[in-house]
Amino acid sequence: MRKITIAIDGYSSTGKSTLAKQLARALGYAYVDTGAMYRAVTLFAIRNGFIGNGTERLQALVQLLPKIRLKFVPNAELGFSEMYLNGENVEEEIRQMEVSNQVSRIAEIEQVRYKLVDMQKAMGKNKGIVMDGRDIGTTVFPDAELKIFMTASLQARATRRYKELLDKGENVVYDEVLENVQKRDHIDTHREFSPLKKAEDAIVFDNSDMGLKEQFERLESIARRYMEK
């Protein structure tokens, strides 16, 4: 079978990362969670006072972008790579609501996207990769052999995110999670630079009523068909 590039885009809380991770493992491909990259930059912005508490100094963040080092480090015990920010493992911290509430705002900054898109293109130059995000099939890899656009109902996505946060021990309210998902949708689809949209040749994958096993089996079947072409 030939090596291909698999681009998975879609709305927040559709389970893109979980599914992409499983697919990459099954195919023996590299996996890149671009959302983790934007979350890491957001964490850097929060820690350095560039956003939050009524202060907005995003231009100062732009000036420090060359000093932000991002790296995926494999964790054999977990079976996937974790995000490191300037040498520190921040995998757990970037998944918290504080980061989720701000990540779409950081991701719409043009200079941030340029920096991360360049890194993502370099990661996938040799194919044999599964990458998920918001603009993979439209901006990062417009020539990807297989493009998937994941979607699900707003309620289904908010419920999944709510349960995920509860399982992690976070004190969250469902209505706040629902509002966060709605806000992220609006920002992701309306930003000026690389907005979330379906690539013309992408396969729409609505998983509103699918369990993880069914999702994975369907997507793996599609991927292997494309690898055999």
Secondary structure, 3 states (H helix, E strand, C coil): CCCCEEEEEECCCCCHHHHHHHHHHHHCCEEEEHHHHHHHHHHHHHHCCCEECCEECHHHHHHHHHHCCEEEEEECCCCEEEEEECCEECCCHHHCHHHHCCHHHHHCCHHHHHHHHHHHHHHCCCCCEEEEECCHHHHHCCCCCEEEEEECCHHHHHHHHHHHHHHCCCCCCHHHHHHHHHHHHHHHHHCCCCCCCCCCCCEEEECCCCCHHHHHHHHHHHHHHHHHC
